[in-house]
Amino acid sequence: MILPLLLAAAAPAAATPAAAPSPARLKADVEALVGFGTRHTASTVGDPKRGIGAARDWAARQFETIGQGCNGCITVERINRRFIGPRAPGGVMVEDVLGIQRGRDPNRVVIVGAHIDSRVTDVMDTTSDAPGANDDASGVALVLEAARHLSKQQFDATIVYAVFSGEEQGLWGATLLADTAKARNWRVSAMLNNDIVGNTVGQGGVREARWVRVFSEGIRSSEDLPQQMQRRGNGGEDDGPSRALAKAIDGVAAKLGGLDVFLDRRPDRFGRGGDHEPFLKLGYPAVRFSVANEDWDAQHQDLRKEGAIAYGDTIDKMDFPYLAKVTAINIATLGRLAAAPAAPDKVTISGALSRDTQVEWAPVPGAVRYRVHWRRNDAPDWTQSRDVTETKAVLSQTPVDDHFVGVSAVAANGAESLVTFGGR
């Protein structure tokens, strides 16, 4: 059963039951998005039934409806900027549709996002039908379903539900929101990018419904060379903030049951990218969810049939019970992080020439205690932990040479932040 564990992971202090993500509702949202014909970023914005403009208006109405159901807890904001690049040489106005659920702290933010734009074989083709069912109406449907569930609760952090445009032209919508986050001095605890999250049958008919891939960087793209060398010296290549986020998601999924997380130790698929990358460049923890098996005959293809192969990103190739499970993992992760304090800014360890390791960190607002994690250097994830109320601890008979250490902050409701890796 996903439901009881979902509630426990997403909202430790909540007592009100909630329904599990609905495959039928996810399907209805994908059908609505496919119904706009094409959602190419440079398609029409004036037609009320076709094109990117109509699709964005529809997304805004969904957030408005969800907000009305929670007495205005979600407000709609639309941000835009003109971008010019090889895939839009004449320039194009890129607009993001945001549903913003204000937390007790308006400046600490967790973000879940997906791109609404679609394309066919020729990325410059703005008029042909481009249903984009899995890429990425699946992600937009997930974002809307997360808003429906999480709007029923109040959190410490603000949740931003983001619908991006311009992904296929160069990750422009995500760049716009990442820049906006920086300009507004948001403290981004996590960004979850969901792109191609709704199918289980991949290329060649191979089916895989047991897991979802979560991609994360280890060494941070935002770090300069001295910072990278310091991380190398500390042995923290596998414990940057985005990798810590991916490991936390893996733990959330294990508690939910029903779908495993394939913790993919790359920023994205080999040689490819997604909307989490602009956030990584600015130093924000960010990951990408994507299906276990991609179907490349469906991605970025003109609608056609050649022999027995039907090309195109159509809704009949999707698996909505699977998408519901991916949605459940997102909801539980967002709920945990929005209910938790921020992660400690910095954790310092010492203990050279000693059998003991000393750990120190700065206080975190909203934390009632801290969880000190450690593991031997040959283990991939934390194996031991201890809760303390002070901002320092001593790990006896735990030599610093042979152990990694990290610290998370814990709220009164039991919600735990990401783990901050300890270094010199």
C-alpha positions as semicolon CSV with decimal commas, in nm:
position;residue;x (nm);y (nm);z (nm)
1;M;0,000;0,000;0,000
2;I;0,140;0,339;-0,101
3;L;-0,109;0,554;0,089
4;P;-0,023;0,513;0,459
5;L;0,350;0,536;0,397
6;L;0,301;0,831;0,163
7;L;0,129;1,022;0,440
8;A;0,396;0,934;0,693
9;A;0,679;1,040;0,463
10;A;0,515;1,352;0,322
11;A;0,366;1,507;0,633
12;P;0,486;1,373;0,967
13;A;0,262;1,609;1,165
14;A;-0,051;1,570;0,956
15;A;-0,338;1,356;1,077
16;T;-0,583;1,413;0,792
17;P;-0,596;1,120;0,546
18;A;-0,547;1,191;0,175
19;A;-0,604;0,990;-0,138
20;A;-0,321;0,839;-0,338
21;P;-0,232;0,998;-0,675
22;S;-0,502;0,921;-0,929
23;P;-0,402;0,747;-1,255
24;A;-0,735;0,855;-1,407
25;R;-0,678;1,220;-1,321
26;L;-0,320;1,207;-1,451
27;K;-0,452;1,060;-1,776
28;A;-0,717;1,331;-1,805
29;D;-0,454;1,602;-1,768
30;V;-0,230;1,442;-2,031
31;E;-0,529;1,410;-2,265
32;A;-0,608;1,777;-2,218
33;L;-0,251;1,877;-2,303
34;V;-0,236;1,649;-2,607
35;G;-0,560;1,810;-2,721
36;F;-0,383;2,141;-2,789
37;G;-0,230;1,984;-3,102
38;T;0,116;2,132;-3,073
39;R;0,276;2,300;-2,775
40;H;0,589;2,412;-2,956
41;T;0,733;2,713;-2,775
42;A;0,705;2,925;-3,091
43;S;0,355;2,804;-3,183
44;T;0,051;3,028;-3,170
45;V;-0,035;3,215;-2,852
46;G;-0,360;3,366;-2,981
47;D;-0,566;3,056;-3,057
48;P;-0,784;2,955;-2,756
49;K;-0,776;2,586;-2,850
50;R;-0,438;2,518;-3,010
51;G;-0,075;2,598;-2,937
52;I;0,150;2,691;-2,648
53;G;-0,057;2,992;-2,545
54;A;-0,375;2,789;-2,495
55;A;-0,181;2,518;-2,310
56;R;-0,025;2,768;-2,069
57;D;-0,362;2,932;-2,008
58;W;-0,504;2,589;-1,928
59;A;-0,223;2,518;-1,680
60;A;-0,286;2,851;-1,510
61;R;-0,655;2,767;-1,476
62;Q;-0,568;2,434;-1,314
63;F;-0,359;2,610;-1,049
64;E;-0,636;2,866;-0,997
65;T;-0,889;2,588;-0,942
66;I;-0,661;2,409;-0,696
67;G;-0,606;2,739;-0,514
68;Q;-0,978;2,799;-0,485
69;G;-1,013;2,458;-0,323
70;C;-0,771;2,552;-0,043
71;N;-0,895;2,905;0,027
72;G;-0,632;3,070;-0,186
73;C;-0,331;2,877;-0,054
74;I;-0,194;2,859;-0,411
75;T;-0,152;3,172;-0,618
76;V;-0,069;3,186;-0,988
77;E;0,222;3,381;-1,127
78;R;0,334;3,400;-1,488
79;I;0,690;3,512;-1,557
80;N;0,839;3,566;-1,901
81;R;1,147;3,674;-2,090
82;R;1,245;3,691;-2,455
83;F;1,518;3,445;-2,558
84;I;1,717;3,423;-2,881
85;G;1,921;3,122;-2,990
86;P;1,990;2,876;-3,273
87;R;1,648;2,715;-3,225
88;A;1,473;3,054;-3,220
89;P;1,692;3,286;-3,429
90;G;1,418;3,548;-3,446
91;G;1,360;3,530;-3,073
92;V;1,066;3,391;-2,879
93;M;0,884;3,493;-2,562
94;V;0,925;3,217;-2,306
95;E;0,670;3,207;-2,025
96;D;0,658;2,993;-1,712
97;V;0,333;2,928;-1,527
98;L;0,387;2,899;-1,153
99;G;0,159;2,782;-0,874
100;I;0,303;2,917;-0,550
101;Q;0,201;2,768;-0,216
102;R;0,332;3,006;0,049
103;G;0,490;2,847;0,351
104;R;0,556;2,996;0,691
105;D;0,893;3,097;0,548
106;P;0,824;3,265;0,212
107;N;1,189;3,269;0,107
108;R;1,281;2,904;0,164
109;V;1,159;2,714;-0,137
110;V;1,122;2,364;-0,276
111;I;1,042;2,340;-0,647
112;V;0,880;2,069;-0,857
113;G;0,877;2,133;-1,231
114;A;0,816;1,998;-1,580
115;H;0,811;2,146;-1,928
116;I;0,489;2,200;-2,118
117;D;0,638;2,254;-2,465
118;S;0,657;1,977;-2,727
119;R;0,818;1,920;-3,066
120;V;0,840;1,687;-3,366
121;T;1,143;1,574;-3,568
122;D;1,227;1,922;-3,694
123;V;1,269;2,141;-3,386
124;M;1,187;2,445;-3,602
125;D;0,847;2,302;-3,704
126;T;0,598;2,512;-3,508
127;T;0,273;2,395;-3,671
128;S;0,267;2,015;-3,709
129;D;0,087;1,810;-3,446
130;A;0,326;1,739;-3,159
131;P;0,126;1,560;-2,889
132;G;0,417;1,537;-2,643
133;A;0,223;1,295;-2,423
134;N;0,519;1,154;-2,234
135;D;0,763;1,434;-2,319
136;D;0,646;1,611;-2,118
137;A;0,273;1,622;-2,054
138;S;0,345;1,338;-1,811
139;G;0,559;1,570;-1,599
140;V;0,309;1,857;-1,610
141;A;0,030;1,622;-1,500
142;L;0,253;1,508;-1,212
143;V;0,315;1,869;-1,104
144;L;-0,058;1,945;-1,104
145;E;-0,139;1,628;-0,909
146;A;0,129;1,714;-0,653
147;A;-0,033;2,055;-0,607
148;R;-0,374;1,897;-0,554
149;H;-0,239;1,677;-0,274
150;L;0,005;1,909;-0,099
151;S;-0,232;2,208;-0,104
152;K;-0,432;2,028;0,165
153;Q;-0,152;2,093;0,417
154;Q;0,054;2,388;0,538
155;F;0,432;2,371;0,538
156;D;0,725;2,569;0,671
157;A;0,880;2,611;0,327
158;T;0,713;2,755;0,019
159;I;0,639;2,507;-0,260
160;V;0,669;2,628;-0,618
161;Y;0,488;2,419;-0,879
162;A;0,655;2,514;-1,208
163;V;0,539;2,460;-1,567
164;F;0,823;2,557;-1,800
165;S;0,828;2,659;-2,165
166;G;1,130;2,657;-2,395
167;E;1,289;2,333;-2,278
168;E;1,330;2,201;-2,632
169;Q;1,490;2,529;-2,743
170;G;1,760;2,534;-2,477
171;L;1,623;2,489;-2,123
172;W;1,505;2,851;-2,137
173;G;1,206;2,831;-1,906
174;A;1,412;2,664;-1,636
175;T;1,684;2,925;-1,684
176;L;1,421;3,194;-1,635
177;L;1,299;3,045;-1,306
178;A;1,649;2,973;-1,176
179;D;1,746;3,335;-1,246
180;T;1,424;3,451;-1,080
181;A;1,502;3,243;-0,771
182;K;1,843;3,407;-0,746
183;A;1,706;3,758;-0,803
184;R;1,446;3,708;-0,529
185;N;1,701;3,562;-0,286
186;W;1,511;3,237;-0,253
187;R;1,686;2,971;-0,047
188;V;1,615;2,669;-0,264
189;S;1,627;2,348;-0,061
190;A;1,550;2,123;-0,360
191;M;1,438;2,123;-0,722
192;L;1,270;1,812;-0,865
193;N;1,258;1,802;-1,245
194;N;1,017;1,548;-1,395
195;D;1,073;1,485;-1,765
196;I;0,951;1,171;-1,945
197;V;0,803;0,995;-1,643
198;G;0,499;0,811;-1,780
199;N;0,589;0,498;-1,978
200;T;0,714;0,150;-1,893
201;V;0,760;0,000;-2,242
202;G;1,079;0,128;-2,399
203;Q;1,272;0,087;-2,721
204;G;1,223;-0,252;-2,882
205;G;0,925;-0,339;-2,661
206;V;1,128;-0,392;-2,344
207;R;0,914;-0,329;-2,036
208;E;1,049;-0,210;-1,702
209;A;0,803;-0,103;-1,434
210;R;1,010;-0,174;-1,123
211;W;1,198;0,153;-1,092
212;V;1,232;0,517;-1,194
213;R;1,568;0,676;-1,264
214;V;1,681;0,975;-1,057
215;F;1,982;1,155;-1,201
216;S;2,208;1,371;-0,984
217;E;2,546;1,538;-0,999
218;G;2,821;1,455;-0,748
219;I;3,084;1,725;-0,793
220;R;2,885;2,048;-0,820
221;S;2,883;2,235;-1,151
222;S;2,865;2,559;-0,948
223;E;3,195;2,494;-0,771
224;D;3,515;2,659;-0,890
225;L;3,839;2,464;-0,914
226;P;3,959;2,533;-0,555
227;Q;3,621;2,423;-0,421
228;Q;3,633;2,109;-0,634
229;M;3,980;2,032;-0,507
230;Q;3,861;2,080;-0,150
231;R;3,573;1,837;-0,210
232;R;3,822;1,593;-0,362
233;G;4,039;1,622;-0,051
234;N;3,740;1,560;0,175
235;G;3,626;1,262;-0,030
236;G;3,286;1,419;-0,094
237;E;3,248;1,340;-0,464
238;D;2,940;1,128;-0,392
239;D;2,786;1,358;-0,132
240;G;2,718;1,696;-0,291
241;P;2,377;1,854;-0,221
242;S;2,214;1,710;-0,534
243;R;2,346;1,363;-0,463
244;A;2,221;1,402;-0,104
245;L;1,880;1,490;-0,251
246;A;1,884;1,182;-0,473
247;K;1,975;0,959;-0,178
248;A;1,692;1,112;0,025
249;I;1,449;1,039;-0,260
250;D;1,574;0,681;-0,267
251;G;1,498;0,652;0,104
252;V;1,152;0,802;0,059
253;A;1,073;0,554;-0,219
254;A;1,191;0,261;-0,006
255;K;0,944;0,361;0,267
256;L;0,660;0,400;0,019
257;G;0,715;0,068;-0,153
258;G;0,583;-0,011;-0,497
259;L;0,857;0,154;-0,702
260;D;1,233;0,157;-0,655
261;V;1,464;0,447;-0,731
262;F;1,754;0,378;-0,967
263;L;2,006;0,625;-0,826
264;D;2,181;0,727;-1,148
265;R;2,515;0,889;-1,064
266;R;2,520;1,132;-1,358
267;P;2,364;1,478;-1,389
268;D;2,144;1,343;-1,669
269;R;2,137;1,079;-1,941
270;F;2,466;1,038;-2,125
271;G;2,542;1,355;-2,321
272;R;2,190;1,495;-2,269
273;G;2,030;1,752;-2,041
274;G;1,715;1,877;-1,873
275;D;1,549;2,158;-1,681
276;H;1,729;2,086;-1,354
277;E;2,062;2,196;-1,502
278;P;2,011;2,576;-1,484
279;F;1,944;2,530;-1,112
280;L;2,262;2,325;-1,070
281;K;2,465;2,601;-1,235
282;L;2,346;2,843;-0,966
283;G;2,429;2,599;-0,686
284;Y;2,079;2,474;-0,602
285;P;2,023;2,103;-0,522
286;A;1,839;1,959;-0,822
287;V;1,768;1,617;-0,976
288;R;1,587;1,470;-1,273
289;F;1,325;1,194;-1,263
290;S;1,293;0,988;-1,582
291;V;1,152;0,648;-1,675
292;A;1,354;0,329;-1,659
293;N;1,326;0,262;-2,034
294;E;1,298;0,539;-2,291
295;D;1,119;0,484;-2,622
296;W;1,316;0,684;-2,877
297;D;1,065;0,602;-3,151
298;A;0,823;0,819;-2,955
299;Q;1,051;1,110;-2,867
300;H;1,080;1,412;-3,100
301;Q;0,917;1,228;-3,390
302;D;0,675;1,324;-3,667
303;L;0,351;1,128;-3,634
304;R;0,379;0,846;-3,888
305;K;0,390;0,472;-3,932
306;E;0,672;0,288;-4,106
307;G;0,609;-0,084;-4,132
308;A;0,515;-0,209;-3,787
309;I;0,660;0,093;-3,606
310;A;0,427;0,377;-3,504
311;Y;0,635;0,688;-3,446
312;G;0,529;0,975;-3,227
313;D;0,476;1,065;-2,863
314;T;0,116;0,952;-2,826
315;I;-0,088;0,879;-2,517
316;D;-0,149;0,512;-2,598
317;K;0,218;0,439;-2,517
318;M;0,188;0,555;-2,157
319;D;0,136;0,368;-1,827
320;F;-0,066;0,580;-1,586
321;P;-0,047;0,352;-1,278
322;Y;0,332;0,380;-1,314
323;L;0,309;0,758;-1,347
324;A;0,099;0,764;-1,029
325;K;0,378;0,585;-0,842
326;V;0,638;0,836;-0,965
327;T;0,400;1,112;-0,857
328;A;0,370;0,957;-0,510
329;I;0,749;0,966;-0,466
330;N;0,756;1,333;-0,567
331;I;0,473;1,421;-0,328
332;A;0,635;1,244;-0,035
333;T;0,974;1,403;-0,102
334;L;0,829;1,752;-0,139
335;G;0,622;1,709;0,175
336;R;0,920;1,593;0,379
337;L;1,150;1,874;0,269
338;A;0,886;2,147;0,295
339;A;0,804;2,033;0,651
340;A;1,170;2,009;0,753
341;P;1,417;2,286;0,839
342;A;1,684;2,383;0,590
343;A;1,996;2,166;0,576
344;P;2,293;2,294;0,780
345;D;2,497;2,541;0,579
346;K;2,832;2,388;0,671
347;V;2,952;2,091;0,873
348;T;3,311;2,078;0,998
349;I;3,491;1,764;1,110
350;S;3,830;1,714;1,274
351;G;4,022;1,438;1,445
352;A;4,350;1,376;1,268
353;L;4,581;1,147;1,469
354;S;4,288;1,045;1,691
355;R;4,043;0,757;1,732
356;D;3,758;1,009;1,772
357;T;3,595;1,248;1,525
358;Q;3,469;1,591;1,633
359;V;3,172;1,735;1,439
360;E;3,044;2,094;1,451
361;W;2,787;2,301;1,262
362;A;2,591;2,626;1,288
363;P;2,238;2,634;1,433
364;V;1,951;2,596;1,186
365;P;1,627;2,796;1,237
366;G;1,334;2,566;1,314
367;A;1,549;2,268;1,411
368;V;1,475;2,108;1,749
369;R;1,752;1,853;1,710
370;Y;2,012;1,733;1,463
371;R;2,093;1,393;1,320
372;V;2,461;1,309;1,288
373;H;2,516;1,047;1,017
374;W;2,831;0,848;0,949
375;R;2,957;0,555;0,749
376;R;3,281;0,383;0,664
377;N;3,451;0,526;0,359
378;D;3,377;0,211;0,158
379;A;2,997;0,238;0,204
380;P;2,778;0,422;-0,053
381;D;2,526;0,562;0,195
382;W;2,490;0,639;0,565
383;T;2,484;0,334;0,790
384;Q;2,468;0,488;1,139
385;S;2,315;0,798;1,296
386;R;2,263;0,966;1,631
387;D;2,032;1,251;1,732
388;V;2,170;1,539;1,938
389;T;2,031;1,873;2,054
390;E;2,359;2,066;2,055
391;T;2,547;2,185;1,746
392;K;2,844;1,961;1,804
393;A;2,913;1,595;1,870
394;V;3,200;1,353;1,926
395;L;3,198;1,017;1,750
396;S;3,409;0,795;1,976
397;Q;3,620;0,522;1,823
398;T;3,530;0,649;1,476
399;P;3,856;0,756;1,310
400;V;3,814;1,052;1,074
401;D;4,052;0,888;0,826
402;D;3,814;0,601;0,763
403;H;3,467;0,754;0,800
404;F;3,246;1,005;0,623
405;V;3,021;1,226;0,838
406;G;2,717;1,441;0,765
407;V;2,449;1,627;0,960
408;S;2,080;1,692;0,895
409;A;1,835;1,918;1,079
410;V;1,514;1,775;1,226
411;A;1,188;1,962;1,297
412;A;0,956;1,909;1,593
413;N;0,728;1,706;1,363
414;G;1,016;1,469;1,281
415;A;1,072;1,592;0,925
416;E;1,439;1,574;0,831
417;S;1,636;1,799;0,599
418;L;1,892;1,684;0,348
419;V;2,227;1,577;0,489
420;T;2,516;1,822;0,466
421;F;2,848;1,646;0,414
422;G;3,125;1,724;0,663
423;G;3,466;1,853;0,557
424;R;3,769;2,031;0,691
